[in-house]
Each structure stands twice: as structure tokens, then as C-alpha cells.
Amino acid sequence: MENNQKKIYRAVRYDKFGGTDVLYIKEEILNAPKAGEVKINVRAASINPGESAIREGKMEKMFPSAFPSGQGSDFAGVVAEAGEGVKDFKPGDEVIGFSNDRNSQADTVIVSRDQLTFKPHSVPWEQAGSLFVVGGTAYAAVRSVTLKKGDILVLSAAAGGVGSVIVQLAKQIGVRVIGLAGKANHDWLKAQGAIPVEHGEGAEQGIIAALDGKKADALIDCFGSGYVELGIKLGIEPDRINTVIDFEAAKRFGTKTEGLSSASTAGVLTELAKMMAAGKLEIPVARTYPLTEVKAAYNELEKRHTHGKIVLIP
């Protein structure tokens, strides 16, 4: 993309709040990176539920939008060009990164060099391009409830994008996880050493049975729909309950809401990438879609039943 014959790139855009029907692909001018920036040819960019909420206007107070708007934070790709002063990344380097400008769902992205880390060669592109949002959110959530070896953690949406990473991070600490998920994902949870419990109606009884007379030490909520309140009912201290989705419940019960914003650093990304390279962390990938099929990708995501990430391939 660096020759003079090609000065455009493709990116996901929308001009108004709405469902997946407002999404389209737009061709735009390809700029050069400024000082301290790096241009990356994107190989994979995952999609996330929060992006749907932003596009639908549900998070306008927290994340104001200007139209036309793009989408996406996660990406992995190959460095195409480094701006002035950038010494640590050069054309051809394989990288994992994040964007703060909702524009990673594109075939090219430009970010500050401090939003990148090197991609380990052994990590597949689809997993690398899915790391930042779920990995950073999980990392922050686990840190927030101060887990230690021997603790019992109750986790909602345990087989989802964020939840599946939390399960693996907790396992490394030596934490016993009681994971709420649909039956289709119970085998995966068992393989990770977690105790699966059917979510929805009967979840409280299932958790109590799994505790087998013991007390839960912490709860992380990745689903909403009453799990924060359930943690309080189980006798878990509010400062050891964290939700990444139910902010109203957190306000009502005085629990934590630490998520991605407290772990949005290249240092955390590097740490997580090293775990992946060492085989200690896997980002399950449910399905990939071409960039041009972004509407279908989000329609699949919004069913909320996939185990693992949905990834766009430019």
C-alpha cells in the first residue's frame, strides 16, 4: 500500500446511530504517519459487543460520537511505514496493537507507537487481532478483585470473549472458577479446570451446589442481568465484586467497575502476548468474516451465543 498507485484504503463506517444496517465500507485517502506514529496494514481486527452498543447510541454519554464514525479497537498487522522518530518499529514487523479512535476495522490503521507490541510468530493472526479488548478487560477485572491462590471465583459469561480469558488468567493464579455458561460451553470450561454452571434461571442454586458448603471469595460479572446482586446475596464483599457491564448495579451496591480503560497500555498487551506465545493463554476464535461482510459479522455477534471471538479479515 505504499506505492504511489494506491492512495486509498477501506474502512467500516456509519453515519447515524442504528443497527447493523447503518454499516458500510468506505474508501478514504491514505495519509502518511506523523512523527511518533506507525502505519499498519491490518491482517485481523476483531469485533466486540461494546462497539454494537456505541453504534446503537446506548453509550453516547460515555463515548460521544461524531459522524461519519468508524469502529474497532483491536487489530494485528504488518508495519507499512514508520513516522519520524520511530526507531523500534520498521516496515515488515508483525505487530499487535490498539486504536483509541474507533478505526481498526479497516485494511490500514495509523496509531501512536506506544499502542503497539511485537506479535510473537507462533500466535495466529486471528488471535492476535482479538487480544486487546478482551485481554485488557480480563486483565483489569482479575486485578481488581485481588485474586490469590486457593480463592473461589464466580464468573458470569465464563465462555464469552472476556470470560474465557478470565478463566485462563485465574487458572494461572491457582483460583477455582465456577463459570456460568450455556451447556454447549461446559466441556470447554471443564477442560480449563473450571466448574460449569448453567446460566439463567436456577443459576443461584447451581452456584450454591458447586460451592459445596464453601464460600465464594470473588465475583466477576461479564453479562449483567442481576449477577452483581447475586454476588451480594452470596455474601461476597462489594470490593471483591467487579462488573464490566452492569454499571447501575455497581452504583447501587458499591462494587467495582474496572475494565479496559485501566489496562489500556502496550505493557499489558506485551504481557498478554508473551502468555500467548508460551501457550498459557489462548483467545478462542469462533468465526472469521471478510471486512466487506461486517454486517453479517455483527449480526452473528449480537446473538450473544458464540464461544470465542468473531474476527474481520481485511
Order of alpha helices (4+ residues) and beta strands (2+ residues): beta-beta-beta-alpha-beta-beta-beta-beta-alpha-alpha-beta-alpha-beta-alpha-beta-alpha-beta-alpha-beta-alpha-alpha-beta-alpha-beta
